[in-house]
Amino acid sequence: MENKIIFDTMWVLFTAMLVFFMNLGFALVESGFAQSKNAVNILSKNFIVFAVSSLAFWVIGWGLMFGDGSSFIGLNGLLGLGGSDNSPATGDAYSGIYSAMSWATVPLLAKFFFQLVFAGTAATIVSGAVAERIKYIAFIVFSFVLVAIMYPITGHWIWGGGWLAQLGFWDFAGSTVVHSVGGWAALTGAIILGPRIGKYKGGKVFPIPGHNMTSATIGVLVLWLGWFGFNPGSTMAADPEAIARICITTNSAAIAGILTSTAVAWIVLGKPDLSMTINGCLAGLVAVTAGCAYVSVGSSLIIGAVAGVIVVFAVIGFDKLKIDDPVGALAVHLVNGVFGTLAVGLFAQDVFMPGTTGNGLFFGGGFTLLINQLIGVISVGAFTFVVSFVVWTVLKKTIGIRVSEKEELEGLDVGEHGMEAYPDFEKIPTRI
């Protein structure tokens, strides 16, 4: 038992560090997709958001999410890490698939760190969708509220033993808990902020290209790596068989998303658009996150392939609705977070027998599970959308959420931070 505790704890901490490293990936992707005049602002938001999230989750978020086993909200130990430890109600009671998943063997602080990096990821998703026109302070305040209150409440419903977990809702690593929650919060922000100047004119969409596709591509590779902590790490135990198979279902969805998004973009847009390929990879990863432990490898390929198709049309669709999302965060995290959650009801297998590889294509789930997944998607989406809308509106009426037109046109780097990412250095005259 002592060796198991050691190995389980080391696995939890190692994978949490991989998820933390995803902050670099988000920073690179978002800054690459943004204009050069806003690069410092994007990088600064992605840097400070984890500090804000850490404080918010420690002060109140953890207690709301895991403070007790009530149906709707945790209320025991709201400050710090006091109170009961009900983190999280997964494992045998959650899915019945892996008997090795036992939080009882992992120290509290290790569990807290693992959950913290997930909470920080939800807040980071918002950054990209509101990029290039939001006030720095408004983003900081909203991120604190999101991680302190909104994210933990819906997280308690699912991972803290709340009413959705009791209903039979399955979300292994967070397609809904993390990705669609961040997506719903981002959607409300993008709607209330409005589009960037010049994005939509006379019923037409005018693309505002990012300044550095090298940065964006490297960033997605970092995120892809981080997902091997995100999904396999959610076993919360050093179970070799479970970890290996989840790695493969995760990777299979990613590569399928890459291929289909590239193909669809090639057909629809006339060129194999790299930005669509990048987002296709992320869409596949987001979509399989809910069911990575419950589906076969064959099913994960289908989930990723469908996600790659969805993301292309979602990006185009949001533009038609004049909802400006500079990085495609809504198409990736919101739309495919919803799809991936519902896909559990279509593809989940009730039990993976020990010794099996999970190869082949198996349609599982069932009508009851699909309905449970739909209820979860709707309830989490409605709660997050409404509360986020209220928070954004209050911020708009008080401190303001959008920079001035002059600042937006000149760039947020100088206006918000007093510096540039790529300053033009004067050449020093050559001495004769």
N, C-alpha and C positions, 0 to 999 in steps of 0.2 A: 504493500500500500504506500509506503514511504517513497519508493521509486516512482510509482504512478503519480503521486502528487508533484514530485520534482519535474517529471517529463511533461505533465499536463500544464504546469505553471510556465515552464520554459516555452512551450508551444504557444500558449496564450499571449505571452509577452512578445515573442518573436513576431507573431502575425500582427499583433497590435502595432508594432514598429513599422511593419510593411504598410499597414493602412495609414499610419501617420505620414509615411513617405509620399503618399498620394497627394499631400498638400503641394509638393513640388510639381507633380503632374498637372494639377489644376492650375497652378500659377503659370506654368509654361503654355498650356493649351489656351487659357483665357487671354493672356497677354499676346500670344501669337495671333489670335483671331481678332484682337483689337487693333486700333490705329496706333501708330508709334507715339502720337502725342498723349496717349492715355496709358502707356505701358507702366510707368511708375505707379499710377493709381491702382491698376489691376494687381500688380505685384504686392503693393502695400496692403490691399484688402485681403489678399490670400495669405499674407503673413500674419496680420493682426487678428484675423478671424479665429485662428486656433487658440490664441491667448484669451480672447473674449469667451469663446466656447468653453474653455477649460474652467474659467472662473464661474461661468453661469451653471455649468453642469455640477461642479463641486458644491456650490452654495445652495442650490435648490433643485436642479434637474434630476440628479440621481435619486433624491428622496421621493420626488413625484413619480418617477418611473419604477422604482423598486422598493419603496419604503414599506409596503405591506402588500397583502394579496387581495385587496378589495377589487371590486369589479371595474370601477371607473377611474380611480386615481389613488396614488400612494400618498399617504398623509403621515406616516410614522418616520420621523427623522428627516425633516425638511432641510435642516442646516448641516452642511458638511456631510460626513458619512455616518452620522448617528442613526440610531433606530434599528429596526429589524433589517435583515438581509434577505430579500426575496428575489435575488437576481440570478438569471432571469428564469421564468418558468418555461424552460425549453426541455431538452433532454427527453427522457422516457414519457413524461406527462405531456410533452408538446407534440411529438411526432410518432413515438413508438418505433423508430427505425434503428437508432444506434444506442445500445445499452451503455456504451462507454462514455456518453456525454453526461458528465456529472459535475455540476458546479461546486458540489460540496468539497471537491478535492483541490479547488483553486482558491488562493487567498483573496480576501476582499479587495485589496489594492490592485491586484492583477486584473480582477474582474472590472473594477472601476476604470482602469486605464484602457482596457479593451473597449468598453462601452463608450468612453470619452471620445476615442478617435472616430467612432461611428457618428456620434452626435456632431462632431466638428465637420464631418463630411457633408451632412445635411445642410449646414449653414453655408458651406463653400459653394454648393450648387446655386444658391441664390445670386452669388456674386456675378456670375457670367451673364445671367439673363437681364440684369439691371445695369450692365457695364456702360461706361462712356457718357453717363448723364446723371448719376446719383451722387448726392452729397456723401462725403466720407463719413461724417458723424452719424448721418441717418442710417447708413449700412451697419455701423458698429452697434447702434442702439437696437436695431431690428434683429441683428444676429444674437444679441444677448437675450432678448425676449423669446426668440425662436427656440434656443437651446435650453433656456431656463424653464419655459412653460409649455409651449406648443408641442415640440418634439417629445418631451417626456410623457405628456398625457396620452397621446396616441400610442407611444411606445409601450406604456403600461398596459394598454388594452391588449397588446399582442405579445410582448416579451415579458411583461411583469405579472402575468397571471390574470389579466383583466378579462372583460366580457367577450372580446373577440377570441382570445385563446380558449376560453370556456366553450364558446360556440363551435370551435373546430376550424379556425382560420389558420392557415399555414403560410409562414413567411420566414424561411430558414435564415437568410442573411440580410434581408432588408430591402427588397424591391419596393415595398410599401413603407416600411418603418423609416427607412432612410431616404430612398430616391424619390418616391412620389411625394413624400412630405416636403422635401426640399423643392421639388418641382411645383407643387401647389403654392407654396410661399413665394416662389420666384414668379409664377404666373400673375399673382395679385400685384406684385411689385411692378412688373412690366406693364400691366394694364393701367395702374394709377400713375406711373411715371410718364407714360406715353412714349412714342417712338423718338429716336434720335432725329435731329434736324436734317432734313433732306432725304430721309429714308423712303418716304412715300409721297409722291406728288402726282396729282391728276389721275389717280387710280392705278398708277404704275409703281413697281418696286424698283428702287435704285440701290443695287448692292453697294455696301461699304466694305471693301475687302480688308482682311487682316494684314498686318504688316510683316509677319514672320512665320511662314509655314514650317520652317525648320523647327522653331520653338514648339509649335503646335504638335508636330509629329513626334518629337522627342517626348513631349508631355504625355501623349497618349500611350507611348511605350512604357513610361513610368507608371501610369495608371493601370495598364494591363498587368504589369508586375505586381502592383499593390493589390490587385484583385485576388491574387493567389494567397494573400493574407486575409482579405475581406471574406471570401467564401469558405475556403478550407479551414480558416481560423475559427469560424463559427461552430465547428464541432466542439470547441472548448475542451478538447481532450486529444492526446497524442495517439489517435487511433489510425494506424497506417493504412488500413483498407479504406476507411471512410475518406481520409485526406486525399489519397491517390485518386479515388474516383471523382471526388468533387473537383479536384484540379483539372481532370479531363473534361468533365461536363462544362466547367467554366471556360476552358480554352476552346472547346468545340463550338460553343455559342459565339465566342468572339470571332473566330475565323469564318464562320458562316455569315455573320453580320458584315464582315469586311467584304466578302465576295458578292453578296446580294446587293448591298448598298452601292458598290462600285458598278455593278451591272445595271441596276435601275437608273442610277445617275447618268450613266453612259447613254442609255436609251432615251430618258426623259430630257436631259439637258444637252445631249449631243457630245459630251466629253466625260471621261472618268474623273470627276471632280474629287480632288484629294480631301477637301473638307468633308465631303459626304462619306468618303471611305473611312476617315478618322472617326466621324460620328457613328458610322455603321459598326465599327469595332466596339465603341462604348455602348451603343444600343444593345448589342448582343450580350455584353457583360451585365448590363442593368437587368435585362429581361430574364436571364437565367439565375439571377441572384436569389430570387424567392424559392426556386425549385431545384437548385443545384444538387441538393442532397436527396431529392425525391424522384428525379427523372433519370432515364437511361441516357447513354451517350447519344444514341440515335435521336431521341427526343430533344436533347439539347441542341443538336444540329438544326432541327426544325425550328425550335424556338429562336435561335440566333438568326436563322435565315429570314424568318418572318419579321423579326425586329429590324434587320437591315433594310427591308422593303419599307416598313412603316416609317422609319426615321426620315427617309428622303421625302416622302409625301407629307410628313408632319412638319418638316422645315418649310416646305412650300406652302402648306396650309396656314401656318401661323403668319406668314408674310401676307397671304391673301386676306387674313383677318386684321391685318395691320397691327399685329402684336410683335413688337421689335425685340428680338432675342439675338444679340450679336454672336453668340457662340453655339447656338442650337441646344442649350441646356433643357429647354422645355420638351423638345422633340426626343431627346435622349432620356432624361431622367423622369419626367412626368409621364409622357405617353407610353414609353416602354416599361416604366415602373408599373403602370396599370396593366399593360399587356402581360408582362411577366408574372404578375400576381395571379391573373386569371388563367394563365397557361398552366399553373399548378393544378387547377381543377380539371384540365384536359389531359395532362401527361403524367401526373404523379402516380407512382406505383405504391401500393399499400405497404409492402415490405421488400427490402433487398436482403435476400438470404445470405448469410455468411459464406464466403468463398466464391460468390458470383462476381463477374466483372462489370455488370451493368451494360453490356453491349447489346446491340440490337435495338429495335424500335418497339416500344410498348406504350399503348394508349391506356392510361389508367384513370386516376381521379374518380370522377363520378358526379352525378347531378347534384347531390347534397354538398359535396366539397366545392363544386363550382359556384353554387349559390352562396355558400359561406364566404368564398373569396370575393364574390361580387358585393356582398354586404359590407365586407371589410373595406374594399376600395371606395365605395360610396360614402361610408361613415367617416373614414379618415379624411377623404377628400373634402367632404362638406365641412367638417370641423376646421381643418387647416385653412381652407379657403376663406371661410367667414372670419375666423380670428385674425388671420393675416391681413385681410382687407381692413378690419377695424384698426389694427396696429399701424398699418401703412397710412391710413387716413388720419389718425391722431398725429402721427409724425409730420404729415403734410401740413396740418393745421397749426402745428406748434413750431418745430425747428425747421420745417421745410425739408423736402426730400430731393429736389432737383436743383442742379447748379444753374447759374444764369446763362442766357443765350450766348453772351460774350465768352464766358468761361468754357462753355461746351465747344464753341467754334475754335477757340485758341488751344484747347486741350486741358484736361484736368490735371495733368502733371504739374504745370506751372501754377494754375489757379488754386489747386488744393494742396500741393506739396512744395511748391517753390523750386522745382528742379525738373530736369529733363532726363529721359532715359538715354538719349543719344545726342548730347550737346555737340554743336559744331565748334571744334577747337580751332583757334587761329594758328596759322603756321608761323613758326619762329623763323625770322629772317636768317638766312645763312650768312655767317661772318666770313669776310674775305681776308 
